[in-house]
Amino acid sequence: MTDATLIVEKLAGGVGLIRLNRPERLNALNQALMRELVKAAEAFDADDEVGAIVLTGNEAAFAAGADVTEMDGAGVAGMLGGYRFDEWERLRRVRTPLIAAVSGWALGGGCELAMLCDIIVASETARFGQPEISLGLMPGAGGTQRLTRQVGKYLAMEMVLAGRQLTAAEAQRFGLVNRVVPVESYLDAALELARTVAAQAPLAVRLAKEAVLRAQDVPLEAGLAHERHNFYLLFGTEDTQEGIRAFLEKRRPEWRGR
């Protein structure tokens, strides 16, 4: 599927690919784009044949931020009424693993969108930052929260208050991205990783993702209780029994998603 803002493809190997497609605006995130993005992600999430979703832009920019033209002249009432974060919350609830393939600029909302994903593969040219302070603003789609949890208070403060940007190598060193690869292979690397995830037992992947995300939000004891709950639930699935039998019989398992 193609339209003015998005390119969506269902690929072999159980992978859904979503490309942001506003190159003339460095893939700036406007409300129309976010609505289409969420619709595409939710459609893949409901597709039993899709086991992982890759979200990307182009070599020059993953997304250079929110589309500031939508904020020009806006007041509090206008922003509350017309610039909502419903799409971000819906995207957060997607259960299929989301893999961001980032090259070039990932700033402001672009950095927040990458951090909303579960895994980040970056090209050597990627740059991450939260420069909203230069507009007299601050992050509003999770930048102060997810960034702080990932890189720590002091670096997050420098990025949010002084506009420091991280190179791809720095982002990897501080734990913000999983891996850094040459720009010509960043999307291939993300797709390969997505195929690996999609090849696993679907219910186990979803419950494991849920448990890892819970670890960021609750104390250790509550997180452990949730992990054990999901662990026990999997013993009620055919896939777990198949996985155990396949291991003992030294063969590849055949997942059925139930």
Backbone as a ProteinNet text record, in pm:
[ID]
protein_1_A
[PRIMARY]
MTDATLIVEKLAGGVGLIRLNRPERLNALNQALMRELVKAAEAFDADDEVGAIVLTGNEAAFAAGADVTEMDGAGVAGMLGGYRFDEWERLRRVRTPLIAAVSGWALGGGCELAMLCDIIVASETARFGQPEISLGLMPGAGGTQRLTRQVGKYLAMEMVLAGRQLTAAEAQRFGLVNRVVPVESYLDAALELARTVAAQAPLAVRLAKEAVLRAQDVPLEAGLAHERHNFYLLFGTEDTQEGIRAFLEKRRPEWRGR
[TERTIARY]
83.7	0	87.3	48.8	120.1	19.9	57.4	-16.5	84.2	37.8	128.5	228.1	195.1	278.2	338.3	294.2	333.9	346.4	443.5	454.6	451	358.9	338.2	350.8	432.6	452.4	449.3	389.3	394.9	497.2	606.2	718.5	718	794	811.6	879.7	856.7	919.4	842.2	717.8	633.9	665.4	713.3	755.6	667.1	619.9	550.9	647.4	649.7	740.4	659.1	687.5	621.5	729.4	718.8	815.3	746.1	802.7	757.1	798.6	708.5	732	696.7	765	755.6	897.9	969.3	1110	1132	1035.9	1050.8	1046.7	993.4	986.6	1070.9	1166.8	1250.8	1165.4	1052.6	960.4	907	888.7	829.8	692.8	664.1	545.2	427.1	336.6	213.6	102.3	-13	-121.2	-171.2	-175.9	-222.5	-129	1	98	83.6	67.9	55.5	-70.3	-178.8	-301.4	-280.7	-217.1	-192.4	-93.6	5.6	104.3	38.5	-47	-113.2	-206.9	-279.7	-368.5	-289.8	-174.1	-91.9	-37.1	11.7	68.6	-38.6	-157.8	-265.4	-312.8	-310.8	-349.2	-249.3	-121.6	-21.3	-36.2	-67.1	-82.3	-196.3	-297.8	-412.9	-392.8	-282.7	-254.2	-171.1	-227.3	-157.2	-31.8	-19.1	98.6	216.3	194.6	300.1	351	480.8	539	630.6	659.9	742.5	717.2	729.9	705.8	830.3	876.5	990.3	936.3	978.4	940.7	1065.2	1060	1178.4	1139	1240.2	1220.1	1301.2	1404.3	1497.7	1638.7	1737.4	1875.8	1901.1	1832.3	1856.4	1789.7	1674.6	1600.6	1505.1	1511.8	1405.2	1282.9	1296.4	1197.6	1265.1	1260.7	1333.7	1256.8	1140.9	1065.5	919.1	846.4	706.7	698.3	586.7	565.1	524.5	618.8	598.1	490.5	464.6	362.3	225.4	202.4	73.9	61.6	173.1	171.4	170.1	191.9	203.9	75.4	86.7	-27.4	-121	-90	-180.3	-174.4	-287.7	-295.2	-321.1	-333.9	-354.2	-480.6	-591.6	-718.2	-709.5	-644.8	-632	-547.8	-440.7	-354.6	-425.8	-494.9	-567.6	-676.2	-739.2	-849.3	-808.1	-695.3	-661.4	-527.8	-443.5	-311.3	-297.9	-356.9	-361.7	-257.9	-237.9	-139	-205.3	-331.5	-402.7	-328.6	-275.1	-206.7	-83.4	-12.7	106	68.8	-42	-86.4	-131.8	-199.9	-241.7	-119.9	-19.9	100.9	172.1	170.5	232.8	164.7	37.3	-36.4	-25.3	45.4	67.1	148.1	100.1	163.7	273.7	266.1	371.4	498	614.6	738.9	762.4	801.1	830.4	980.8	1038.6	1182.2	1202.1	1270.5	1299.6	1430.2	1427.6	1548.8	1577.8	1679.9	1702.3	1828.4	1812.5	1926.4	1903.9	2011	1997.3	1931.5	1850.1	1793.9	1684.4	1694.4	1587	1577.9	1509.8	1507.4	1365.1	1353.9	1223.3	1128.6	1014.6	918.8	976.7	1075.5	1140.7	1217.5	1286.9	1357.6	1256.5	1148.3	1044.9	979.2	958.3	898.5	991.7	1121	1216.7	1216.5	1211.9	1214.5	1086.3	976.8	852.6	861.3	955.4	976.2	1049.5	1054.3	1112.3	1260.2	1305.4	1444.8	1480.6	1602.8	1646.8	1775.3	1771.4	1890.4	1923.3	2046.4	2083.6	2193.9	2187.3	2299.1	2405.4	2523.8	2633.5	2605.2	2510.2	2479.4	2367.7	2309.1	2195.3	2236.7	2146.6	2166.9	2036.2	2048.1	1931.8	1933.7	1818.3	1814.9	1674	1662.4	1536	1558.1	1550.4	1584.1	1466.7	1357.9	1238.8	1266.3	1364.9	1393.6	1428.1	1483.8	1521.5	1399.8	1280.5	1156.2	1076.2	1137.2	1062.8	965.9	992	905.8	983.3	920.1	983	924.3	987.2	928.7	789.3	700.6	565.1	512.9	595.3	551.1	638.2	684.7	760.2	908.7	957.4	1101.2	1164	1099.7	1159.3	1155.6	1061.9	1044.3	1124.4	1105.5	1177.5	1327	1363.9	1505.5	1574.6	1513.2	1572.2	1586.9	1485.3	1494.3	1605.4	1634.5	1732.5	1875.3	1896.3	2033.9	2069.4	1972.4	2000	1967	1953.9	1910.8	2004.2	2132.9	2224.4	2238.6	2252.3	2259.9	2125.8	2015.5	1883.8	1865.3	1909.9	1900.2	1977.1	2096.9	2175.9	2107.8	2050.3	1983.4	1855.6	1779.4	1652.2	1670	1762.8	1779.6	1878.1	1976.8	2079.3	2077.9	1991.4	1978.4	2091.4	2165.2	2273.6	2217.4	2286.2	2251	2353.3	2308.1	2395	2420.3	2546	2576.5	2529.8	2530.1	2489.9	2580.5	2711.2	2804.9	2778.6	2751.6	2721.2	2590.5	2490.5	2362.2	2377.3	2461.9	2486.1	2559.7	2657.4	2734.5	2646.6	2549.2	2461.5	2337.2	2329.7	2221.2	2092.6	2098.4	1978.4	1946.2	2045.9	2022.8	2087	2034.7	2086.4	2215.9	2220.7	2338.9	2352.3	2475.5	2505.4	2570.2	2518.7	2567.9	2590.6	2664	2683.6	2550.3	2548.5	2423.2	2361.7	2444.4	2389.2	2321.7	2338.5	2281.6	2191.3	2159.7	2082.5	1942.3	1876	1742.2	1747.8	1844	1859.2	1884.8	1966.1	1995.6	1869.5	1787.5	1662.9	1565.5	1557.7	1467.2	1512.2	1643.6	1694.4	1658.6	1675.2	1638.8	1489.2	1410.5	1265.1	1225.8	1291.2	1260.9	1296.8	1404.2	1441.7	1335.4	1286.6	1181.6	1053.4	1018	893.2	893.7	1012.1	1022.3	998.9	985.2	963.8	814.7	784.8	645.5	570.5	464.1	398.8	348.9	283.4	230.5	342.3	448.6	562	627	638.5	697.2	613.9	484	398.4	401.6	394.2	396.3	532.8	638.9	773.1	792	746	752.7	677.9	560	478.9	552.3	619.1	689.3	809.7	884.1	999.8	954.4	848.1	798.3	749.3	689	640.7	755.9	874.7	989.7	1024.2	990.1	1020.1	921.3	807.9	698.7	665.4	713.7	672.2	794	779.2	889.3	924.2	1042	1091.2	994.1	939.9	851.9	729.2	671.1	554.7	593.1	710.4	756.2	780.2	840.5	863.6	732.6	634.7	504.4	439.9	451.8	394.9	468.6	599.7	678.7	635.9	622	584.4	444.2	355.8	219.2	221.6	295.9	304.2	374.1	477.5	549.4	453.5	372.1	277.6	170.4	125.6	23.1	66.2	194	241.3	228.7	221.7	206	65.2	-22.8	-155.4	-164.5	-50.6	-51.4	4.8	-43.3	9	154.4	188.3	323.9	429.8	400.7	499.5	522.8	414.1	429.9	506.7	477	548.5	695.5	726.3	865.1	945	885.8	954.9	976.7	873	886.8	990.6	988.6	1084.5	1227.4	1247.9	1381.5	1427.5	1339.8	1376.2	1396.1	1322.8	1333	1435.2	1502.9	1609.6	1561	1450.1	1395.5	1348.2	1316.6	1265.6	1118.3	1078.1	937.4	851.2	726.7	628.2	524	537.6	450.7	312.9	210	73.6	6.8	73.4	16.5	-101.4	-101	-209.8	-160.5
-118.8	0	123.9	223.9	351	465.2	570.9	695.3	806.9	926.3	1041.2	1033.1	963.7	970.4	838.3	727.1	596.6	495.2	404.7	289	165.2	76.4	-41.1	-166.4	-261.5	-387.3	-504.7	-613	-739.3	-827.5	-859.8	-930.1	-1077.3	-1155.1	-1296	-1308.2	-1421.6	-1444.5	-1387.4	-1347	-1298.7	-1158.6	-1072.4	-937.4	-833.3	-737.9	-621.4	-504.2	-430.1	-316.4	-188.9	-89.6	40.4	145.9	219.6	326.3	462.3	550.5	688.5	751	826.3	869.7	1017.4	1102.2	1247.3	1301.9	1258.4	1295.9	1445.5	1515.8	1660.6	1732.7	1665.4	1720.9	1640.3	1563.9	1477.3	1388.7	1343.6	1253.2	1312	1443.2	1506.9	1444.9	1426.9	1353.6	1449	1449.6	1524.9	1429.6	1486.3	1403.6	1302.9	1343.4	1251.5	1131.5	1156.5	1047.6	953.8	1009.4	924.6	839.1	895.7	815.7	698.6	725.1	618.1	515.4	562.1	472.2	376.4	428.5	343.9	244.5	288.5	197.7	82.7	113.7	9.6	-86.3	-32	-116.6	-206.2	-151.8	-232	-339.5	-310	-411.2	-526.7	-495.6	-601.6	-678.2	-606.9	-670.4	-771.8	-746	-836.3	-948.8	-946.4	-1045	-1158.7	-1277.2	-1391.7	-1430.2	-1384.6	-1419.8	-1325.8	-1219.8	-1122	-1139.5	-1168	-1191.4	-1080.6	-982.8	-868.8	-755.8	-633.4	-514.8	-428	-389.1	-297.4	-160.1	-59.7	79.4	156.8	225.2	294.5	421.3	499.7	617.1	601.1	684.5	668.2	694.3	690.8	706.6	842.9	945.2	1080.2	1105.8	1044.3	1072.4	959.4	914.6	830.5	920	1021.1	1128	1242.2	1360.9	1474.9	1547.3	1494.8	1555.1	1568.4	1635.9	1665.5	1774.7	1779.2	1883	2011	2103.1	2223.8	2312.8	2301.2	2385.6	2362.9	2244	2216.2	2284.9	2332.9	2396.5	2548.5	2601.5	2747.1	2817	2906	2982.5	2908.1	2784.8	2704.5	2747.9	2742.2	2766.7	2637.8	2650.1	2530.6	2457	2530.4	2464.8	2398.1	2465.7	2408.5	2282.8	2284	2165.9	2049.9	2079.6	1973.1	1913.8	1998.6	1951.7	1891.7	1938.5	1895.8	1828.7	1831.7	1768.2	1670.4	1555.3	1457.6	1347.3	1270.1	1162.6	1025.4	1021.5	894.4	792.7	839.8	747.7	686.5	765.5	714	605.2	625.3	524.6	397.9	414.4	295.9	219.5	292.4	226.7	152.6	209.3	145	13.1	0.5	-121.7	-230.7	-203.9	-307.4	-420.9	-543	-656	-720.8	-705.7	-758.7	-675.7	-739.3	-663	-561.4	-441.2	-331.6	-309	-310.1	-288.9	-161.3	-63.2	61.1	46.3	78.8	83.6	231.1	283.8	428.5	466.8	560.3	621.4	771.8	848.9	993.5	1046.1	1150	1221.3	1142	1131.5	1081	1179.6	1290	1401.3	1427.1	1477.6	1512.7	1395.2	1413.9	1305.2	1184	1204.7	1091.2	1005.8	1068.9	994.8	924.2	993.5	932.9	814.4	824.6	714	594	617.6	507.2	440.4	522	466.3	392.3	421.8	349.5	207.1	185.1	50.7	-36.9	-166.6	-262.9	-288.6	-268.9	-290.8	-179.4	-128	-23.4	-66.6	-72.6	-94.4	38.9	85.4	217.4	207.9	297.6	311.2	399.8	398.2	478	627.7	668.6	811	858.2	768.4	804.8	903.7	996.2	1091.9	1103.7	1093.5	1093.9	1218	1278.5	1396.2	1442.6	1527.4	1589.5	1740.9	1806.9	1948.8	2044.1	1995.5	2079.3	2208	2204.1	2320	2442.1	2421	2532.4	2604.2	2541.7	2604.3	2657.2	2654.1	2691.1	2583.9	2460.1	2346.7	2241.4	2129.4	2012.7	1889.1	1773.2	1651.7	1625.8	1574.2	1547.4	1409.7	1328.5	1194.7	1087.5	1116.4	1016.1	1041.6	1150	1174.2	1190.2	1261.1	1278.6	1148.8	1061.3	940.2	821.7	789	673.4	700.5	821.7	854	843.7	896	890.8	747.2	664.7	524.5	451.3	494.9	422.7	470.8	602	653.3	714.3	726.2	782.4	931.2	978.4	1116.4	1219.6	1204.7	1313.7	1334.4	1227.7	1242.6	1288.5	1235.4	1279.3	1428.5	1476.8	1620.1	1702.5	1657.9	1732.7	1732.3	1619.7	1611.2	1695.2	1693.7	1764.8	1914.1	1949.7	2090.3	2166	2097.5	2164.7	2122.1	2026.6	1985.5	1899.1	1832.4	1745.2	1632.9	1605.1	1492.7	1380.9	1259	1142.4	1087.1	1058.1	983.8	840	764	623.6	548	573.8	503.9	539.4	667.6	708.2	645.8	643.7	585.2	437.7	367.2	226.5	214.6	301.2	295.4	321.4	409	441.6	352.5	252.3	155.5	197.5	297.7	345.4	266	202.5	121	-15.9	-113.5	-250.2	-269.8	-215	-235	-122.5	-101.1	0.5	-69.9	-43.2	-109.5	-4.2	-37.7	58.2	102.9	225.5	284	201.4	139.4	63.9	-66.5	-106.5	-234.3	-223.2	-100.7	-87.9	-148.7	-129.1	-185.1	-336.6	-387.8	-533.1	-596.9	-531.9	-585.7	-589	-484.8	-481.2	-587.5	-605.5	-706.9	-847.7	-870.5	-1001.6	-1030.6	-930.6	-947.8	-971.5	-899	-917.2	-1058.5	-1111.6	-1249.4	-1349.9	-1323.2	-1411.8	-1410.5	-1290.8	-1280.5	-1346.1	-1321.2	-1374.2	-1526.2	-1586.2	-1732.3	-1802.2	-1726.5	-1785.7	-1813	-1880.5	-1910.2	-1780	-1750.4	-1618.4	-1581.8	-1674.2	-1641.8	-1618.7	-1695.6	-1676.5	-1540.2	-1500	-1369.5	-1257.5	-1264.3	-1157.2	-1149.5	-1263.2	-1262.1	-1221.6	-1259.5	-1219	-1067.9	-1013.4	-868.4	-795.8	-843	-781.6	-781.5	-891.7	-901.9	-808.3	-798.7	-708	-563.4	-524.2	-387.6	-360.3	-460.3	-442.8	-412.3	-463.2	-442.6	-295.2	-212.7	-69.9	6.9	-54	21.3	-18	-131.8	-180.2	-222.6	-230.9	-281.1	-425.6	-469.6	-602.1	-713	-710.1	-818.9	-829.4	-715.3	-717.3	-766.2	-726.5	-772.6	-922.6	-974.4	-1118.7	-1195.8	-1143.2	-1209.8	-1212.8	-1103.1	-1098.7	-1194.2	-1199.9	-1292.5	-1436.2	-1474	-1612.1	-1642.8	-1545.9	-1564.6	-1596.8	-1518.5	-1542.8	-1674.6	-1706.8	-1833.4	-1951.6	-1948.7	-2058.5	-2063.4	-1945.9	-1942.8	-2018.5	-2009.6	-2073	-2224.8	-2283.2	-2428.4	-2473	-2376.7	-2409.1	-2395.9	-2375	-2358.4	-2482.2	-2505.6	-2616	-2590.2	-2463.7	-2432.6	-2468.9	-2447	-2483	-2633.5	-2710.3	-2856.1	-2899.2	-2834.7	-2864.5	-2827.8	-2713.8	-2671.5	-2768.2	-2815.3	-2910.8	-3043.6	-3091.9	-3219	-3207.7	-3096.4	-3077.7	-3074.7	-3012.3	-3008.8	-3150.2	-3226.4	-3361.9	-3454.7	-3428.3	-3511.3	-3458.1	-3348.8	-3289.6	-3254.9	-3180.9	-3133.2	-2990	-2926.6	-2789.7	-2790.6	-2701.7	-2697.6	-2638.1	-2675.4	-2620.4	-2543	-2412.8	-2328.1	-2312.3	-2310.6	-2292.2	-2168.4	-2103.9	-1982.3	-2008	-2126	-2155.3	-2253
0	0	0	-78.9	-76.8	-69.8	-3.3	-8.3	9.4	38.3	42.1	156.6	260.6	380.8	424.6	368.4	421.5	308.9	320.6	232.7	321.2	295.9	380.5	295.2	341	267.9	365.2	320.6	394.3	324.7	394.5	335.5	373	298.9	331.9	467.2	532	661.8	778	753.2	863.1	909.2	819.6	856.6	789.7	867.6	814.8	811.6	701.8	685.5	667.2	749.7	741.3	720.4	608.8	578.5	589.5	670.4	671.1	538.7	476.5	339.2	319.5	396.6	374.6	356.6	254.7	242.1	230.2	171.2	156.2	290.7	394	529.3	627.5	574.9	658.8	748.9	693.1	763.5	893	897	1015.1	1043.3	1169.9	1211.3	1228.7	1132.6	1152.4	1195.4	1228.1	1279.9	1177.4	1050.7	946.1	934.7	939	931.3	1050.3	1169.1	1287.6	1280.2	1229.5	1216.9	1120.5	1006.7	910.3	964.6	1037.5	1096.9	1194.6	1280	1378.9	1311.3	1209.9	1137.3	1075.7	1016.6	954.6	1059.2	1171	1276.5	1338.3	1360.2	1418.2	1320.8	1192.3	1093.1	1093.9	1100.1	1109.6	1241.1	1348.3	1479.7	1478.6	1397.6	1389.9	1288.4	1216	1111.3	1170.6	1175.8	1234.9	1157.8	1034.6	954.5	979.9	1053.9	1080.5	1223.7	1236.4	1368.1	1415.2	1330.1	1368.2	1269.3	1317.1	1234.7	1235.2	1116.9	1103.8	1065.5	1140.3	1114.7	1073.9	960.3	911.7	837.8	799.3	716	589.7	573.1	462	513.9	426.1	470.8	534.2	487.2	539.1	672.7	694.6	817.7	851.2	973.9	1028.9	1047.7	1129.9	1142.8	1216.6	1157	1212	1321	1359.3	1468.5	1433.7	1521.6	1494.4	1388.5	1318.7	1217.8	1290.2	1303.5	1383.2	1322.8	1192.5	1130.5	1194	1249.3	1313.6	1449	1502	1634.1	1625.7	1508.7	1493	1535.4	1633.4	1680.4	1772.6	1806.1	1888.7	2035	2100.7	2243.2	2318.1	2448.9	2531.4	2490	2477.2	2441.5	2305.1	2209.9	2076.8	2075.4	2151.3	2156.2	2225.1	2333.8	2403.2	2314.7	2234.7	2152.8	2019.9	1964.4	1829.4	1813.4	1915.8	1903.9	2020	2001.7	2110.6	2087.7	2190	2182.6	2180.8	2135.9	2129.7	2043.4	1928.5	1837.6	1903	1981.4	2049.8	2150.5	2220.5	2316.5	2245.4	2132	2056.3	2003.9	1958.8	1909.8	2022.8	2139.8	2256.4	2290.2	2256	2288.7	2181.5	2072.5	1971.5	2033.1	2022.9	2090.3	2006.4	1875.2	1788.8	1806.4	1818.8	1836.6	1725.2	1765.3	1673.5	1669.8	1550.8	1533.9	1453.3	1511	1440	1363.3	1234.7	1152	1127.4	1195.4	1201.2	1125.3	1032.3	964.5	962.6	970.1	967.9	1093.9	1076.2	1190.4	1260.3	1391.6	1478.1	1592.9	1568.2	1662.3	1711.3	1833.4	1887.2	1881.9	1813	1799.5	1729.1	1642.2	1576.9	1674.9	1767.2	1872.2	1962.4	1994.4	2078.6	2009	1878.2	1803.9	1802	1783.3	1787	1924.1	2030.1	2166.2	2200.1	2129	2150.5	2096	2004.2	1949.4	2050.5	2022.6	2116.4	2091.9	1970.1	1930.8	1833.4	1842.3	1750	1681.2	1547.9	1465.7	1399.5	1415.9	1366	1262.1	1163.2	1071.1	1135.5	1079.5	1133.9	1127.1	1044.3	1029.4	1122.9	1198.5	1282.5	1391.5	1419.8	1529	1606.3	1738.9	1826.9	1915.9	1935	2020.5	2050.1	2151.8	2191.1	2193.8	2077.7	2069	2093.3	2151.1	2167.2	2245.1	2333.9	2418.4	2333.8	2214.4	2127.9	2070.8	2081.8	2039	2157.3	2275.3	2394.2	2437.7	2396.9	2428.4	2506.1	2526.9	2588.6	2521.8	2536.6	2479.3	2536.5	2452.7	2498.2	2463.9	2393.1	2353.6	2418.6	2538.9	2614	2624.5	2563.8	2561.6	2698.5	2789.2	2922.2	3001.8	2972.4	3051.6	2997.4	2870.4	2814.5	2804.5	2766	2754.2	2889	2994.2	3128	3175.4	3150.5	3190.6	3116.6	2994.5	2914.2	2935.2	2939.7	2945.6	3080	3169.8	3301.2	3309.7	3434	3459.6	3398.8	3417	3384.9	3234.3	3159.5	3014.9	2959.3	3013	2967.5	2992.9	3107.7	3136.4	3033.1	2996.6	2898.7	2762.1	2725.7	2596	2592.6	2700.4	2704.2	2730.2	2819.3	2857.9	2770	2714.3	2633.7	2488.2	2453.2	2314.2	2262.6	2351.8	2306	2219.6	2110.8	2025	2040.5	2022.5	2030.2	1890.9	1861.5	1740	1758.6	1650.4	1660.1	1756.6	1748.7	1837.1	1982.2	2010.2	2147.8	2194.7	2107.8	2144.4	2180.4	2107.5	2140.8	2273	2295.1	2419.5	2542.1	2527.3	2639.5	2644.5	2559	2566.2	2498.2	2411	2344.8	2218.8	2156.1	2037.7	2055.7	1983.1	1993.2	1917.8	1795.3	1711.8	1611.5	1565.5	1464.8	1346.5	1226.3	1105.5	997.6	892.5	782.7	723.6	673.3	625.9	513.3	430.3	317.6	361.4	485.9	528.5	651.3	694.8	819.4	807.2	693.5	678.9	664.5	590.3	577.3	712.8	796	929.3	1014	1006.6	1082.3	1033.3	901.8	846.2	883	882.7	923.5	1068.7	1154.7	1294.8	1309.2	1230.8	1235.6	1194	1091.8	1050	1158.7	1231.5	1342	1450.9	1485	1586.2	1536.8	1410.9	1355.1	1345.4	1347	1336.4	1470.1	1578.4	1709.5	1733.4	1843.2	1877.2	1905.6	1831.2	1840.8	1979.6	2047.9	2179.9	2280.4	2271.2	2361.1	2337.3	2210	2178.1	2238.7	2222.3	2273.1	2425.1	2491.3	2637.6	2691.6	2622	2664.4	2646.1	2533.8	2513.7	2624.3	2654.6	2759.9	2892.9	2925.5	3053.1	3058.8	2948.9	2946.6	2963.3	2893.6	2907.5	3049.1	3112.6	3249.6	3345.7	3314	3401.4	3418.2	3318	3325.3	3410.8	3441.1	3502.9	3645.6	3691	3822.8	3904.7	4037.2	4120.6	4085.3	4128.9	4093.5	4131.2	4251.4	4294.4	4205.1	4169.4	4081.1	3942.1	3895	3765.1	3761.9	3868.4	3876.1	3878.6	3951.5	3957.7	3819.5	3745	3610.3	3517.2	3528.1	3447.4	3472.6	3597	3629.3	3580.6	3591.2	3541.1	3391.7	3314.4	3170.6	3139.2	3217.5	3200.7	3216	3321	3343.4	3234.8	3189.5	3085.3	2960	2927	2804	2807.9	2927.2	2934.8	2898.4	2877.5	2826.4	2675.7	2607.7	2462.8	2392.8	2271.8	2191.3	2150.9	2128.2	2083.3	2186.5	2313.4	2415.5	2416.4	2407.6	2404.4	2279.4	2166.4	2042.4	2054.2	2114.2	2129.5	2214.2	2321.6	2409.7	2338	2269.8	2197	2085.9	2013.5	1903.8	1956.6	2071	2130.8	2167	2229.6	2271.9	2151.7	2044.9	1924	1824.8	1861.9	1779.6	1639.4	1633	1505.7	1522.4	1410	1415.1	1455.8	1545.7	1584.9	1474.2	1474.5	1381.6	1463.1	1466	1547.2	1481.9	1564.9	1515.5	1574.5	1665.9	1725.2	1814.8	1875.5	1971	2078.7
[MASK]
++++++++++++++++++++++++++++++++++++++++++++++++++++++++++++++++++++++++++++++++++++++++++++++++++++++++++++++++++++++++++++++++++++++++++++++++++++++++++++++++++++++++++++++++++++++++++++++++++++++++++++++++++++++++++++++++++++++++++++++++++++++++++++++++++

